[in-house]
Amino acid sequence: MRIIATENVHQTIHPNKPTDIEVIEDNPVFLKIPTRGALSPAKFKIEFRGADAKRKNIDLKIYLSFTEKEPGEGKYDKFVNNVNFIIS
């Protein structure tokens, strides 16, 4: 057996548990959400803090995938460009 160690770039977020995520402009953040046995739909509420909370135009792009490890442009099942969204 050959084992290759790689860095885990995903932060796991759990239902009903608020999570603080630091996002740096123009850098992707990969999150993993355990969905096995979870009820649909999934609801997300995103609140911005600090200087970003005062900005009127915030460009937030969210790519969702059930198969891709690192979803992005051209590699996603669903795309969201809003602050509040529901996935069903």
C-alpha positions as CSV (number, residue, x, y, z in Angstrom):
1,M,0.0,0.0,0.0
2,R,1.3,3.5,-0.9
3,I,0.1,6.4,1.2
4,I,0.5,10.0,0.0
5,A,0.1,12.7,2.6
6,T,-1.6,15.9,1.4
7,E,-2.8,19.0,3.1
8,N,-6.5,19.0,3.9
9,V,-7.7,22.4,2.6
10,H,-11.3,21.9,3.7
11,Q,-12.8,23.3,6.9
12,T,-15.8,21.3,8.1
13,I,-18.9,23.2,9.1
14,H,-21.7,21.5,11.0
15,P,-25.5,22.1,11.0
16,N,-26.8,24.4,13.8
17,K,-23.3,25.5,14.8
18,P,-22.3,29.0,13.9
19,T,-18.8,29.1,12.3
20,D,-16.5,32.0,11.9
21,I,-14.7,31.8,8.6
22,E,-12.0,34.3,7.6
23,V,-12.1,35.1,3.9
24,I,-9.3,37.0,2.2
25,E,-10.3,38.8,-1.0
26,D,-9.6,36.9,-4.2
27,N,-8.6,33.7,-2.3
28,P,-10.9,30.7,-2.4
29,V,-12.1,29.0,0.8
30,F,-13.1,25.4,0.7
31,L,-15.7,24.2,3.2
32,K,-17.0,20.7,3.7
33,I,-20.5,20.1,5.0
34,P,-21.5,16.5,6.1
35,T,-24.8,15.9,4.5
36,R,-25.4,12.2,5.2
37,G,-28.7,11.9,7.2
38,A,-29.3,15.6,7.1
39,L,-32.7,17.1,6.3
40,S,-33.2,19.2,3.2
41,P,-33.1,22.1,2.5
42,A,-29.8,23.5,3.8
43,K,-30.0,27.1,4.9
44,F,-27.1,29.5,5.1
45,K,-26.8,32.9,6.7
46,I,-23.7,34.9,6.0
47,E,-22.9,38.0,8.0
48,F,-20.0,40.2,7.2
49,R,-17.9,41.9,9.9
50,G,-15.5,44.7,10.1
51,A,-14.9,47.0,7.1
52,D,-16.8,44.6,4.8
53,A,-20.0,45.0,6.8
54,K,-20.2,48.6,5.8
55,R,-19.6,48.1,2.1
56,K,-22.7,48.3,-0.1
57,N,-21.5,46.0,-2.9
58,I,-20.0,42.7,-1.8
59,D,-19.1,40.3,-4.5
60,L,-19.6,36.9,-3.0
61,K,-19.5,33.8,-5.2
62,I,-20.3,30.4,-3.9
63,Y,-19.8,27.3,-6.0
64,L,-21.4,24.1,-4.7
65,S,-20.5,20.6,-5.8
66,F,-21.5,17.1,-4.8
67,T,-18.6,15.5,-6.7
68,E,-15.7,18.1,-7.1
69,K,-13.2,18.3,-4.2
70,E,-12.4,21.9,-5.1
71,P,-15.4,23.5,-7.0
72,G,-14.9,26.6,-9.0
73,E,-15.7,28.2,-12.3
74,G,-16.7,25.4,-14.7
75,K,-16.6,22.8,-11.9
76,Y,-19.8,23.1,-9.9
77,D,-23.3,21.7,-9.5
78,K,-24.8,25.0,-8.2
79,F,-23.7,28.6,-8.2
80,V,-24.9,31.2,-5.7
81,N,-24.1,35.0,-5.9
82,N,-26.2,36.1,-2.9
83,V,-25.7,36.6,0.8
84,N,-28.7,34.6,1.9
85,F,-29.5,31.3,0.0
86,I,-31.2,28.0,0.4
87,I,-30.1,24.7,-1.1
88,S,-32.7,22.0,-1.6
